[in-house]
């Protein structure tokens, strides 16, 4: 079983507030270029590439699977916030990730293209700096549940902590050469509070293919910290999550883009 993964990093040169007015086809949503993935997206049954695939279909992410996706993310976030992922420092204010239907809808607009790759723009009025992780796997002769696949995808993103270093968390690098680290930092970002995902399936010959897309309320920001380090949850204003004790409660306000 092979997994290919990629992340989207926003290259911020000038920090400015993006106008979130208008629909997805408004150029205001994509000041660094489009098209926006939600502007004239593929049909709900799949784009032209999907039509050429065998048995192409959307994998239904039930409320239970949505909860599992959030749990997979939040467990990792809690562990690093608690200082359990050595050598990374603990985090003072790591919010709990919760589900966002709009981010999930835009993730689906990407996934139902049946083309593996990042969309150029997925900004929303509420989340003008939305981030994205994508992964695809193909295999033959095995059977995996949706939970199995979600766990493999999220774990493959998170495992990049083995290749990153604490200095990458203190300041996300503006120039970097090496093994991918951006999926890990995307999940570990204390500026993110929301996630929404989509999964599609098709057959390529005898191979079973699953494509997984997750959008986040905030992306990696170059030359900014991924999260603020210090005593665990010491700056949580809403209290701590009882299930994931390294995290603040879901109502916690995240850091702004202007924070270092």
C-alpha positions as CSV (number, residue, x, y, z in Angstrom):
1,X,0.0,0.0,0.0
2,X,1.5,3.3,-1.1
3,X,0.4,6.7,0.1
4,X,1.3,10.0,-1.7
5,X,0.8,13.2,0.3
6,X,1.1,16.9,-0.2
7,X,0.3,20.0,1.7
8,X,-0.4,23.6,0.7
9,X,1.6,26.4,2.2
10,X,0.7,30.1,1.9
11,X,3.6,32.2,0.9
12,X,2.9,35.5,2.7
13,X,5.0,38.4,1.6
14,X,2.8,41.2,2.8
15,X,0.3,40.5,5.6
16,X,-3.0,42.1,4.6
17,X,-6.7,41.5,5.2
18,X,-8.4,39.7,2.3
19,X,-11.8,40.9,1.3
20,X,-14.2,38.1,1.8
21,X,-17.1,39.7,0.0
22,X,-18.9,38.1,-2.9
23,X,-19.2,34.5,-4.1
24,X,-16.5,32.0,-4.8
25,X,-16.0,33.4,-8.3
26,X,-15.1,36.8,-6.8
27,X,-11.4,37.7,-7.5
28,X,-11.3,39.3,-4.0
29,X,-11.2,35.8,-2.5
30,X,-8.1,34.9,-4.4
31,X,-5.7,37.9,-4.4
32,X,-2.7,35.6,-5.3
33,X,-4.5,34.0,-8.2
34,X,-7.2,31.5,-8.9
35,X,-9.3,29.8,-9.9
36,X,-11.2,29.2,-6.7
37,X,-12.0,25.6,-6.3
38,X,-15.6,26.5,-5.5
39,X,-16.1,28.6,-8.7
40,X,-17.7,26.3,-11.3
41,X,-16.7,23.1,-9.5
42,X,-17.2,19.6,-10.9
43,X,-20.7,18.2,-10.7
44,X,-21.7,16.3,-7.5
45,X,-21.3,13.1,-9.4
46,X,-17.7,13.8,-10.2
47,X,-15.7,15.8,-12.8
48,X,-14.8,14.6,-16.3
49,X,-11.8,12.7,-15.0
50,X,-14.0,10.8,-12.6
51,X,-16.4,9.9,-15.4
52,X,-13.5,8.1,-17.1
53,X,-12.7,6.1,-13.9
54,X,-14.2,2.8,-12.9
55,X,-16.7,2.9,-10.1
56,X,-15.9,6.5,-9.1
57,X,-17.9,7.6,-6.1
58,X,-17.8,9.8,-3.1
59,X,-17.1,8.0,0.2
60,X,-19.8,9.1,2.7
61,X,-18.2,10.7,5.7
62,X,-20.9,10.1,8.3
63,X,-21.0,12.1,11.5
64,X,-19.2,9.2,13.2
65,X,-16.4,9.4,10.6
66,X,-16.3,13.2,10.9
67,X,-15.8,12.7,14.6
68,X,-13.1,10.2,14.0
69,X,-11.2,12.6,11.7
70,X,-11.4,15.3,14.4
71,X,-10.3,12.8,17.0
72,X,-7.3,11.7,14.9
73,X,-6.2,15.4,14.5
74,X,-7.0,16.4,18.1
75,X,-5.1,13.5,19.6
76,X,-2.0,14.5,17.8
77,X,-2.5,18.2,18.7
78,X,-3.0,17.3,22.3
79,X,0.1,15.1,22.5
80,X,2.4,17.8,21.1
81,X,0.7,20.5,23.3
82,X,1.5,18.3,26.3
83,X,5.1,18.0,25.3
84,X,4.9,14.3,24.5
85,X,6.3,14.6,21.0
86,X,10.0,15.0,21.7
87,X,11.9,17.2,21.1
88,X,9.1,19.6,20.4
89,X,8.0,22.1,23.2
90,X,4.6,22.1,24.8
91,X,2.0,24.6,23.6
92,X,0.3,27.4,25.7
93,X,-2.9,27.6,23.7
94,X,-3.7,24.8,21.2
95,X,-7.4,25.0,20.3
96,X,-9.6,21.9,19.7
97,X,-10.3,21.3,16.0
98,X,-14.0,21.1,15.1
99,X,-15.8,20.3,11.8
100,X,-16.7,23.0,9.3
101,X,-19.2,22.1,6.6
102,X,-18.0,24.8,4.2
103,X,-14.4,23.7,4.4
104,X,-15.6,20.1,3.8
105,X,-17.7,21.2,0.8
106,X,-14.7,22.9,-0.8
107,X,-12.5,19.9,0.0
108,X,-15.1,17.8,-1.9
109,X,-14.9,20.2,-4.9
110,X,-11.3,19.3,-5.1
111,X,-11.7,15.5,-4.4
112,X,-14.5,15.0,-6.9
113,X,-12.2,16.2,-9.7
114,X,-10.5,12.8,-9.3
115,X,-7.2,14.7,-10.0
116,X,-4.6,14.5,-7.3
117,X,-3.3,18.0,-6.6
118,X,-3.9,21.1,-4.7
119,X,-6.4,23.7,-5.8
120,X,-5.0,27.1,-6.1
121,X,-7.5,28.9,-3.9
122,X,-10.0,27.7,-1.3
123,X,-10.5,30.9,0.7
124,X,-13.9,31.7,2.3
125,X,-15.3,34.8,3.8
126,X,-14.7,33.4,7.3
127,X,-11.4,31.7,6.5
128,X,-9.4,33.8,4.0
129,X,-6.2,31.9,4.8
130,X,-7.5,28.3,4.5
131,X,-4.9,25.6,4.3
132,X,-5.0,22.1,2.8
133,X,-3.5,18.6,3.2
134,X,-4.1,16.0,0.5
135,X,-3.2,12.3,0.2
136,X,-3.9,9.5,-2.2
137,X,-3.4,5.7,-1.8
138,X,-3.8,2.8,-4.1
139,X,-3.6,-0.9,-3.4
140,X,-4.7,-4.3,-4.7
141,X,-5.9,-7.4,-2.8
142,X,-6.4,-5.7,0.6
143,X,-9.5,-4.5,2.4
144,X,-9.5,-1.4,4.6
145,X,-12.4,0.3,6.4
146,X,-12.9,4.0,6.1
147,X,-11.5,4.4,9.6
148,X,-8.4,2.4,8.6
149,X,-7.8,4.7,5.6
150,X,-8.4,7.9,7.6
151,X,-5.9,6.7,10.3
152,X,-3.3,5.9,7.6
153,X,-3.7,9.3,5.9
154,X,-3.6,11.4,9.1
155,X,-0.8,9.4,10.5
156,X,1.3,9.8,7.3
157,X,0.9,13.6,7.6
158,X,1.7,13.7,11.2
159,X,4.7,11.4,10.9
160,X,6.6,14.3,9.3
161,X,7.5,15.4,12.8
162,X,10.3,12.9,12.5
163,X,11.8,15.0,9.7
164,X,11.0,18.5,11.1
165,X,12.9,20.2,13.9
166,X,11.9,22.5,16.8
167,X,13.2,25.5,14.9
168,X,10.6,24.8,12.2
169,X,7.9,25.2,14.8
170,X,9.4,28.3,16.2
171,X,9.4,29.9,12.8
172,X,8.0,28.2,9.7
173,X,10.8,28.4,7.2
174,X,10.6,30.8,4.2
175,X,13.1,28.6,2.4
176,X,13.4,24.9,3.0
177,X,14.9,22.0,1.3
178,X,14.4,18.5,2.7
179,X,11.8,16.0,3.4
180,X,8.2,17.3,3.6
181,X,7.2,18.8,6.9
182,X,4.2,21.0,6.0
183,X,1.5,18.4,6.7
184,X,2.8,18.0,10.3
185,X,2.9,21.8,10.8
186,X,-0.5,22.2,9.3
187,X,-2.0,19.8,11.8
188,X,0.0,21.3,14.7
189,X,-1.0,25.0,14.0
190,X,-2.5,26.7,16.9
191,X,-4.1,29.2,14.5
192,X,-6.4,26.5,13.2
193,X,-9.7,25.8,14.8
194,X,-11.7,24.1,12.0
195,X,-11.3,21.2,9.6
196,X,-13.4,19.8,6.8
197,X,-12.6,16.8,4.6
198,X,-13.7,14.7,1.7
199,X,-12.8,11.3,0.3
200,X,-13.4,9.8,-3.1
201,X,-12.8,6.3,-4.4
202,X,-12.3,4.8,-7.9
203,X,-10.6,1.9,-9.6
204,X,-7.5,2.1,-11.8
205,X,-7.4,-1.2,-13.5
206,X,-7.3,-3.7,-10.6
207,X,-6.1,-1.1,-8.1
208,X,-8.4,0.5,-5.5
209,X,-7.7,4.2,-5.2
210,X,-8.7,6.5,-2.4
211,X,-8.2,10.3,-2.5
212,X,-8.5,12.3,0.7
213,X,-8.6,16.1,1.0
214,X,-8.7,18.1,4.3
215,X,-9.1,21.8,4.4
216,X,-8.2,23.8,7.5
217,X,-9.3,27.3,8.7
218,X,-5.6,28.5,8.6
219,X,-2.6,27.5,6.6
220,X,1.2,27.5,7.4
221,X,2.5,31.1,7.5
222,X,6.1,31.6,6.5
223,X,8.3,33.3,9.1
224,X,5.6,32.9,11.8
225,X,5.5,30.3,14.6
226,X,3.4,27.2,14.1
227,X,2.3,27.4,17.7
228,X,3.4,29.4,20.8
229,X,5.5,27.3,23.2
230,X,5.3,27.3,27.0
231,X,3.4,25.6,29.8
232,X,0.6,23.4,28.4
233,X,-2.7,25.2,28.1
234,X,-1.5,28.1,30.3
235,X,-3.2,30.6,28.0
236,X,-6.5,28.8,27.4
237,X,-9.2,31.3,28.3
238,X,-12.0,28.8,27.9
239,X,-10.6,26.0,30.0
240,X,-9.1,22.6,28.8
241,X,-10.7,19.9,26.8
242,X,-11.5,17.0,29.1
243,X,-11.0,14.4,26.4
244,X,-7.8,15.9,25.0
245,X,-6.1,17.6,28.0
246,X,-3.4,19.3,26.0
247,X,-6.1,21.4,24.1
248,X,-8.2,24.4,25.0
249,X,-11.9,24.0,24.6
250,X,-13.5,24.2,21.2
251,X,-14.7,27.8,21.8
252,X,-11.2,29.1,22.2
253,X,-10.3,32.0,19.9
254,X,-7.2,31.3,17.9
255,X,-4.1,33.5,17.4
256,X,-4.4,36.0,14.6
257,X,-2.2,36.2,11.5
258,X,-0.5,39.2,13.0
259,X,0.9,37.3,16.0
260,X,4.6,36.3,15.5
